[in-house]
Amino acid sequence: MRITVLAVGKVKEKFYTQAVGEYAKRLSRYCKLEIVEVPDEKTPDGAGEAAVRRIKEKEGERLLSHVRDGMYVIALAIDGKMLGSEELSEHLSALGLYGESHLAFVIGGSLGLSDGVLRRADEALSFSRMTFPHQLMRVILLEQLYRSFKIRAGEPYHK
């Protein structure tokens, strides 16, 4: 299985970079992982609704430029479907059985995802109703993917 993580912005803090690297290394046993970062837009203080929409659209266009035919796109969105770790593992297995061999997880910037990205997504997934920093979300996503593969393989880790 191929997994592409499309994310807005660079991971700047060393501890996040180390965590991303560690989970990428662990995942290499189970899948081919690619992480694609697109530049984020600076949000001016007091940005109005129109400015926020334009920023999300620009970031969304950058994300969508990396979406390829044959990718099954999963947008990480606060109002997406919530799954437990075992349910996520089962869902990823089912996608593989249905022929989806290339999954793309999309993480927006600090303002979220554009409507265009959400329309293109095959589904939306939420890890919580809480808001997380988008850099931390990469770590959380990779950890949950690793956990899913471990569950699927019947290996200890998830308890």
Biotite code that builds the C-alpha atoms (Angstrom):
import biotite.structure as struc

atoms = struc.array([
    struc.Atom([0.000, 0.000, 0.000], chain_id="A", res_id=1, res_name="MET", atom_name="CA", element="C"),
    struc.Atom([1.168, 3.514, -0.786], chain_id="A", res_id=2, res_name="ARG", atom_name="CA", element="C"),
    struc.Atom([0.350, 6.361, 1.558], chain_id="A", res_id=3, res_name="ILE", atom_name="CA", element="C"),
    struc.Atom([0.918, 10.003, 0.743], chain_id="A", res_id=4, res_name="THR", atom_name="CA", element="C"),
    struc.Atom([0.516, 12.666, 3.387], chain_id="A", res_id=5, res_name="VAL", atom_name="CA", element="C"),
    struc.Atom([-0.207, 16.041, 1.811], chain_id="A", res_id=6, res_name="LEU", atom_name="CA", element="C"),
    struc.Atom([0.269, 18.818, 4.337], chain_id="A", res_id=7, res_name="ALA", atom_name="CA", element="C"),
    struc.Atom([0.330, 22.592, 4.432], chain_id="A", res_id=8, res_name="VAL", atom_name="CA", element="C"),
    struc.Atom([3.460, 24.119, 5.955], chain_id="A", res_id=9, res_name="GLY", atom_name="CA", element="C"),
    struc.Atom([6.776, 22.777, 7.110], chain_id="A", res_id=10, res_name="LYS", atom_name="CA", element="C"),
    struc.Atom([7.391, 21.003, 10.373], chain_id="A", res_id=11, res_name="VAL", atom_name="CA", element="C"),
    struc.Atom([9.684, 23.413, 12.203], chain_id="A", res_id=12, res_name="LYS", atom_name="CA", element="C"),
    struc.Atom([10.087, 22.127, 15.753], chain_id="A", res_id=13, res_name="GLU", atom_name="CA", element="C"),
    struc.Atom([12.812, 19.531, 16.164], chain_id="A", res_id=14, res_name="LYS", atom_name="CA", element="C"),
    struc.Atom([10.703, 17.276, 18.407], chain_id="A", res_id=15, res_name="PHE", atom_name="CA", element="C"),
    struc.Atom([7.942, 17.084, 15.771], chain_id="A", res_id=16, res_name="TYR", atom_name="CA", element="C"),
    struc.Atom([10.491, 16.401, 13.040], chain_id="A", res_id=17, res_name="THR", atom_name="CA", element="C"),
    struc.Atom([12.004, 13.604, 15.120], chain_id="A", res_id=18, res_name="GLN", atom_name="CA", element="C"),
    struc.Atom([8.600, 12.070, 15.813], chain_id="A", res_id=19, res_name="ALA", atom_name="CA", element="C"),
    struc.Atom([7.612, 12.232, 12.130], chain_id="A", res_id=20, res_name="VAL", atom_name="CA", element="C"),
    struc.Atom([10.921, 10.608, 11.211], chain_id="A", res_id=21, res_name="GLY", atom_name="CA", element="C"),
    struc.Atom([10.493, 7.850, 13.776], chain_id="A", res_id=22, res_name="GLU", atom_name="CA", element="C"),
    struc.Atom([6.986, 6.929, 12.632], chain_id="A", res_id=23, res_name="TYR", atom_name="CA", element="C"),
    struc.Atom([8.002, 7.156, 8.971], chain_id="A", res_id=24, res_name="ALA", atom_name="CA", element="C"),
    struc.Atom([10.781, 4.667, 9.721], chain_id="A", res_id=25, res_name="LYS", atom_name="CA", element="C"),
    struc.Atom([8.372, 2.338, 11.552], chain_id="A", res_id=26, res_name="ARG", atom_name="CA", element="C"),
    struc.Atom([5.796, 2.574, 8.758], chain_id="A", res_id=27, res_name="LEU", atom_name="CA", element="C"),
    struc.Atom([8.370, 1.648, 6.091], chain_id="A", res_id=28, res_name="SER", atom_name="CA", element="C"),
    struc.Atom([7.874, -1.977, 7.132], chain_id="A", res_id=29, res_name="ARG", atom_name="CA", element="C"),
    struc.Atom([4.183, -1.830, 6.190], chain_id="A", res_id=30, res_name="TYR", atom_name="CA", element="C"),
    struc.Atom([3.783, 0.692, 3.369], chain_id="A", res_id=31, res_name="CYS", atom_name="CA", element="C"),
    struc.Atom([5.495, 3.072, 1.006], chain_id="A", res_id=32, res_name="LYS", atom_name="CA", element="C"),
    struc.Atom([5.139, 6.486, 2.673], chain_id="A", res_id=33, res_name="LEU", atom_name="CA", element="C"),
    struc.Atom([5.621, 9.869, 1.071], chain_id="A", res_id=34, res_name="GLU", atom_name="CA", element="C"),
    struc.Atom([5.171, 13.180, 2.863], chain_id="A", res_id=35, res_name="ILE", atom_name="CA", element="C"),
    struc.Atom([4.564, 16.223, 0.674], chain_id="A", res_id=36, res_name="VAL", atom_name="CA", element="C"),
    struc.Atom([4.640, 19.688, 2.205], chain_id="A", res_id=37, res_name="GLU", atom_name="CA", element="C"),
    struc.Atom([3.212, 22.683, 0.402], chain_id="A", res_id=38, res_name="VAL", atom_name="CA", element="C"),
    struc.Atom([3.890, 26.284, 1.436], chain_id="A", res_id=39, res_name="PRO", atom_name="CA", element="C"),
    struc.Atom([1.445, 27.933, 3.785], chain_id="A", res_id=40, res_name="ASP", atom_name="CA", element="C"),
    struc.Atom([0.071, 31.433, 3.393], chain_id="A", res_id=41, res_name="GLU", atom_name="CA", element="C"),
    struc.Atom([0.632, 34.050, 6.057], chain_id="A", res_id=42, res_name="LYS", atom_name="CA", element="C"),
    struc.Atom([-2.623, 35.075, 7.689], chain_id="A", res_id=43, res_name="THR", atom_name="CA", element="C"),
    struc.Atom([-2.698, 38.773, 8.540], chain_id="A", res_id=44, res_name="PRO", atom_name="CA", element="C"),
    struc.Atom([-3.988, 39.743, 11.974], chain_id="A", res_id=45, res_name="ASP", atom_name="CA", element="C"),
    struc.Atom([-7.690, 40.457, 11.860], chain_id="A", res_id=46, res_name="GLY", atom_name="CA", element="C"),
    struc.Atom([-8.127, 38.762, 8.482], chain_id="A", res_id=47, res_name="ALA", atom_name="CA", element="C"),
    struc.Atom([-11.729, 38.892, 7.339], chain_id="A", res_id=48, res_name="GLY", atom_name="CA", element="C"),
    struc.Atom([-13.815, 36.070, 5.960], chain_id="A", res_id=49, res_name="GLU", atom_name="CA", element="C"),
    struc.Atom([-12.884, 36.855, 2.343], chain_id="A", res_id=50, res_name="ALA", atom_name="CA", element="C"),
    struc.Atom([-9.149, 36.858, 3.148], chain_id="A", res_id=51, res_name="ALA", atom_name="CA", element="C"),
    struc.Atom([-9.455, 33.571, 5.033], chain_id="A", res_id=52, res_name="VAL", atom_name="CA", element="C"),
    struc.Atom([-11.296, 32.003, 2.098], chain_id="A", res_id=53, res_name="ARG", atom_name="CA", element="C"),
    struc.Atom([-8.595, 33.210, -0.361], chain_id="A", res_id=54, res_name="ARG", atom_name="CA", element="C"),
    struc.Atom([-5.818, 31.821, 1.836], chain_id="A", res_id=55, res_name="ILE", atom_name="CA", element="C"),
    struc.Atom([-7.537, 28.432, 2.137], chain_id="A", res_id=56, res_name="LYS", atom_name="CA", element="C"),
    struc.Atom([-8.129, 28.390, -1.641], chain_id="A", res_id=57, res_name="GLU", atom_name="CA", element="C"),
    struc.Atom([-4.439, 29.091, -2.389], chain_id="A", res_id=58, res_name="LYS", atom_name="CA", element="C"),
    struc.Atom([-3.296, 26.399, 0.029], chain_id="A", res_id=59, res_name="GLU", atom_name="CA", element="C"),
    struc.Atom([-5.969, 24.058, -1.359], chain_id="A", res_id=60, res_name="GLY", atom_name="CA", element="C"),
    struc.Atom([-4.762, 24.567, -4.931], chain_id="A", res_id=61, res_name="GLU", atom_name="CA", element="C"),
    struc.Atom([-1.238, 23.697, -3.823], chain_id="A", res_id=62, res_name="ARG", atom_name="CA", element="C"),
    struc.Atom([-2.478, 20.532, -2.122], chain_id="A", res_id=63, res_name="LEU", atom_name="CA", element="C"),
    struc.Atom([-4.648, 19.487, -5.061], chain_id="A", res_id=64, res_name="LEU", atom_name="CA", element="C"),
    struc.Atom([-1.728, 19.915, -7.476], chain_id="A", res_id=65, res_name="SER", atom_name="CA", element="C"),
    struc.Atom([-0.224, 16.809, -5.819], chain_id="A", res_id=66, res_name="HIS", atom_name="CA", element="C"),
    struc.Atom([-3.362, 14.668, -6.015], chain_id="A", res_id=67, res_name="VAL", atom_name="CA", element="C"),
    struc.Atom([-2.994, 12.063, -8.750], chain_id="A", res_id=68, res_name="ARG", atom_name="CA", element="C"),
    struc.Atom([-5.484, 9.870, -10.566], chain_id="A", res_id=69, res_name="ASP", atom_name="CA", element="C"),
    struc.Atom([-5.993, 6.672, -8.638], chain_id="A", res_id=70, res_name="GLY", atom_name="CA", element="C"),
    struc.Atom([-5.419, 8.234, -5.219], chain_id="A", res_id=71, res_name="MET", atom_name="CA", element="C"),
    struc.Atom([-8.103, 7.680, -2.629], chain_id="A", res_id=72, res_name="TYR", atom_name="CA", element="C"),
    struc.Atom([-8.173, 11.044, -0.852], chain_id="A", res_id=73, res_name="VAL", atom_name="CA", element="C"),
    struc.Atom([-8.958, 11.287, 2.849], chain_id="A", res_id=74, res_name="ILE", atom_name="CA", element="C"),
    struc.Atom([-9.288, 14.834, 4.153], chain_id="A", res_id=75, res_name="ALA", atom_name="CA", element="C"),
    struc.Atom([-8.571, 15.337, 7.826], chain_id="A", res_id=76, res_name="LEU", atom_name="CA", element="C"),
    struc.Atom([-11.384, 17.621, 8.895], chain_id="A", res_id=77, res_name="ALA", atom_name="CA", element="C"),
    struc.Atom([-12.892, 18.377, 12.279], chain_id="A", res_id=78, res_name="ILE", atom_name="CA", element="C"),
    struc.Atom([-16.382, 17.493, 11.025], chain_id="A", res_id=79, res_name="ASP", atom_name="CA", element="C"),
    struc.Atom([-15.303, 14.230, 9.380], chain_id="A", res_id=80, res_name="GLY", atom_name="CA", element="C"),
    struc.Atom([-16.173, 10.734, 10.512], chain_id="A", res_id=81, res_name="LYS", atom_name="CA", element="C"),
    struc.Atom([-14.604, 9.651, 13.791], chain_id="A", res_id=82, res_name="MET", atom_name="CA", element="C"),
    struc.Atom([-13.169, 6.157, 14.105], chain_id="A", res_id=83, res_name="LEU", atom_name="CA", element="C"),
    struc.Atom([-11.449, 4.317, 16.913], chain_id="A", res_id=84, res_name="GLY", atom_name="CA", element="C"),
    struc.Atom([-8.004, 2.854, 16.261], chain_id="A", res_id=85, res_name="SER", atom_name="CA", element="C"),
    struc.Atom([-9.347, -0.628, 15.566], chain_id="A", res_id=86, res_name="GLU", atom_name="CA", element="C"),
    struc.Atom([-12.066, 0.794, 13.301], chain_id="A", res_id=87, res_name="GLU", atom_name="CA", element="C"),
    struc.Atom([-9.441, 2.772, 11.377], chain_id="A", res_id=88, res_name="LEU", atom_name="CA", element="C"),
    struc.Atom([-7.395, -0.390, 10.956], chain_id="A", res_id=89, res_name="SER", atom_name="CA", element="C"),
    struc.Atom([-10.439, -2.262, 9.635], chain_id="A", res_id=90, res_name="GLU", atom_name="CA", element="C"),
    struc.Atom([-11.315, 0.643, 7.334], chain_id="A", res_id=91, res_name="HIS", atom_name="CA", element="C"),
    struc.Atom([-7.821, 0.778, 5.832], chain_id="A", res_id=92, res_name="LEU", atom_name="CA", element="C"),
    struc.Atom([-7.904, -2.990, 5.317], chain_id="A", res_id=93, res_name="SER", atom_name="CA", element="C"),
    struc.Atom([-11.286, -2.718, 3.596], chain_id="A", res_id=94, res_name="ALA", atom_name="CA", element="C"),
    struc.Atom([-10.022, 0.049, 1.305], chain_id="A", res_id=95, res_name="LEU", atom_name="CA", element="C"),
    struc.Atom([-7.147, -2.214, 0.302], chain_id="A", res_id=96, res_name="GLY", atom_name="CA", element="C"),
    struc.Atom([-9.531, -5.093, -0.383], chain_id="A", res_id=97, res_name="LEU", atom_name="CA", element="C"),
    struc.Atom([-11.633, -2.816, -2.584], chain_id="A", res_id=98, res_name="TYR", atom_name="CA", element="C"),
    struc.Atom([-8.578, -2.009, -4.670], chain_id="A", res_id=99, res_name="GLY", atom_name="CA", element="C"),
    struc.Atom([-7.539, 1.320, -3.161], chain_id="A", res_id=100, res_name="GLU", atom_name="CA", element="C"),
    struc.Atom([-3.779, 0.871, -3.115], chain_id="A", res_id=101, res_name="SER", atom_name="CA", element="C"),
    struc.Atom([-2.769, 4.544, -2.885], chain_id="A", res_id=102, res_name="HIS", atom_name="CA", element="C"),
    struc.Atom([-4.223, 6.573, -0.024], chain_id="A", res_id=103, res_name="LEU", atom_name="CA", element="C"),
    struc.Atom([-3.636, 10.304, 0.308], chain_id="A", res_id=104, res_name="ALA", atom_name="CA", element="C"),
    struc.Atom([-4.276, 11.919, 3.682], chain_id="A", res_id=105, res_name="PHE", atom_name="CA", element="C"),
    struc.Atom([-4.665, 15.691, 3.448], chain_id="A", res_id=106, res_name="VAL", atom_name="CA", element="C"),
    struc.Atom([-3.846, 17.989, 6.378], chain_id="A", res_id=107, res_name="ILE", atom_name="CA", element="C"),
    struc.Atom([-4.768, 21.638, 6.017], chain_id="A", res_id=108, res_name="GLY", atom_name="CA", element="C"),
    struc.Atom([-3.046, 24.667, 7.435], chain_id="A", res_id=109, res_name="GLY", atom_name="CA", element="C"),
    struc.Atom([-4.022, 26.634, 10.510], chain_id="A", res_id=110, res_name="SER", atom_name="CA", element="C"),
    struc.Atom([-7.259, 27.785, 8.846], chain_id="A", res_id=111, res_name="LEU", atom_name="CA", element="C"),
    struc.Atom([-8.308, 24.321, 7.699], chain_id="A", res_id=112, res_name="GLY", atom_name="CA", element="C"),
    struc.Atom([-9.032, 22.941, 4.246], chain_id="A", res_id=113, res_name="LEU", atom_name="CA", element="C"),
    struc.Atom([-10.598, 24.699, 1.286], chain_id="A", res_id=114, res_name="SER", atom_name="CA", element="C"),
    struc.Atom([-13.998, 23.709, -0.041], chain_id="A", res_id=115, res_name="ASP", atom_name="CA", element="C"),
    struc.Atom([-12.238, 22.478, -3.199], chain_id="A", res_id=116, res_name="GLY", atom_name="CA", element="C"),
    struc.Atom([-10.125, 19.997, -1.239], chain_id="A", res_id=117, res_name="VAL", atom_name="CA", element="C"),
    struc.Atom([-13.156, 18.813, 0.722], chain_id="A", res_id=118, res_name="LEU", atom_name="CA", element="C"),
    struc.Atom([-15.122, 18.308, -2.514], chain_id="A", res_id=119, res_name="ARG", atom_name="CA", element="C"),
    struc.Atom([-12.261, 16.312, -4.078], chain_id="A", res_id=120, res_name="ARG", atom_name="CA", element="C"),
    struc.Atom([-11.855, 14.112, -1.016], chain_id="A", res_id=121, res_name="ALA", atom_name="CA", element="C"),
    struc.Atom([-13.359, 10.660, -1.165], chain_id="A", res_id=122, res_name="ASP", atom_name="CA", element="C"),
    struc.Atom([-14.057, 10.941, 2.546], chain_id="A", res_id=123, res_name="GLU", atom_name="CA", element="C"),
    struc.Atom([-13.365, 13.141, 5.555], chain_id="A", res_id=124, res_name="ALA", atom_name="CA", element="C"),
    struc.Atom([-11.877, 11.758, 8.733], chain_id="A", res_id=125, res_name="LEU", atom_name="CA", element="C"),
    struc.Atom([-11.740, 13.448, 12.126], chain_id="A", res_id=126, res_name="SER", atom_name="CA", element="C"),
    struc.Atom([-9.399, 12.503, 14.925], chain_id="A", res_id=127, res_name="PHE", atom_name="CA", element="C"),
    struc.Atom([-11.306, 14.631, 17.436], chain_id="A", res_id=128, res_name="SER", atom_name="CA", element="C"),
    struc.Atom([-13.619, 17.589, 17.690], chain_id="A", res_id=129, res_name="ARG", atom_name="CA", element="C"),
    struc.Atom([-10.638, 19.361, 19.250], chain_id="A", res_id=130, res_name="MET", atom_name="CA", element="C"),
    struc.Atom([-8.308, 21.490, 17.175], chain_id="A", res_id=131, res_name="THR", atom_name="CA", element="C"),
    struc.Atom([-4.682, 20.376, 16.943], chain_id="A", res_id=132, res_name="PHE", atom_name="CA", element="C"),
    struc.Atom([-1.680, 22.260, 15.541], chain_id="A", res_id=133, res_name="PRO", atom_name="CA", element="C"),
    struc.Atom([-1.235, 21.055, 11.972], chain_id="A", res_id=134, res_name="HIS", atom_name="CA", element="C"),
    struc.Atom([2.369, 20.053, 12.710], chain_id="A", res_id=135, res_name="GLN", atom_name="CA", element="C"),
    struc.Atom([1.256, 17.855, 15.612], chain_id="A", res_id=136, res_name="LEU", atom_name="CA", element="C"),
    struc.Atom([-1.502, 16.406, 13.433], chain_id="A", res_id=137, res_name="MET", atom_name="CA", element="C"),
    struc.Atom([1.151, 14.846, 11.204], chain_id="A", res_id=138, res_name="ARG", atom_name="CA", element="C"),
    struc.Atom([2.601, 13.018, 14.197], chain_id="A", res_id=139, res_name="VAL", atom_name="CA", element="C"),
    struc.Atom([-0.852, 11.895, 15.346], chain_id="A", res_id=140, res_name="ILE", atom_name="CA", element="C"),
    struc.Atom([-1.771, 10.685, 11.853], chain_id="A", res_id=141, res_name="LEU", atom_name="CA", element="C"),
    struc.Atom([1.463, 8.731, 11.390], chain_id="A", res_id=142, res_name="LEU", atom_name="CA", element="C"),
    struc.Atom([1.161, 7.191, 14.841], chain_id="A", res_id=143, res_name="GLU", atom_name="CA", element="C"),
    struc.Atom([-2.416, 6.076, 14.128], chain_id="A", res_id=144, res_name="GLN", atom_name="CA", element="C"),
    struc.Atom([-1.415, 4.663, 10.736], chain_id="A", res_id=145, res_name="LEU", atom_name="CA", element="C"),
    struc.Atom([1.388, 2.722, 12.411], chain_id="A", res_id=146, res_name="TYR", atom_name="CA", element="C"),
    struc.Atom([-1.027, 1.509, 15.089], chain_id="A", res_id=147, res_name="ARG", atom_name="CA", element="C"),
    struc.Atom([-3.483, 0.457, 12.353], chain_id="A", res_id=148, res_name="SER", atom_name="CA", element="C"),
    struc.Atom([-0.890, -1.625, 10.562], chain_id="A", res_id=149, res_name="PHE", atom_name="CA", element="C"),
    struc.Atom([0.195, -3.246, 13.838], chain_id="A", res_id=150, res_name="LYS", atom_name="CA", element="C"),
    struc.Atom([-3.437, -4.103, 14.673], chain_id="A", res_id=151, res_name="ILE", atom_name="CA", element="C"),
    struc.Atom([-3.972, -5.475, 11.172], chain_id="A", res_id=152, res_name="ARG", atom_name="CA", element="C"),
    struc.Atom([-0.868, -7.655, 11.477], chain_id="A", res_id=153, res_name="ALA", atom_name="CA", element="C"),
    struc.Atom([-2.014, -8.964, 14.874], chain_id="A", res_id=154, res_name="GLY", atom_name="CA", element="C"),
    struc.Atom([1.111, -7.553, 16.477], chain_id="A", res_id=155, res_name="GLU", atom_name="CA", element="C"),
    struc.Atom([1.114, -6.116, 20.002], chain_id="A", res_id=156, res_name="PRO", atom_name="CA", element="C"),
    struc.Atom([1.067, -2.325, 20.332], chain_id="A", res_id=157, res_name="TYR", atom_name="CA", element="C"),
    struc.Atom([-2.462, -1.048, 20.420], chain_id="A", res_id=158, res_name="HIS", atom_name="CA", element="C"),
    struc.Atom([-3.457, -1.876, 23.997], chain_id="A", res_id=159, res_name="LYS", atom_name="CA", element="C"),
])
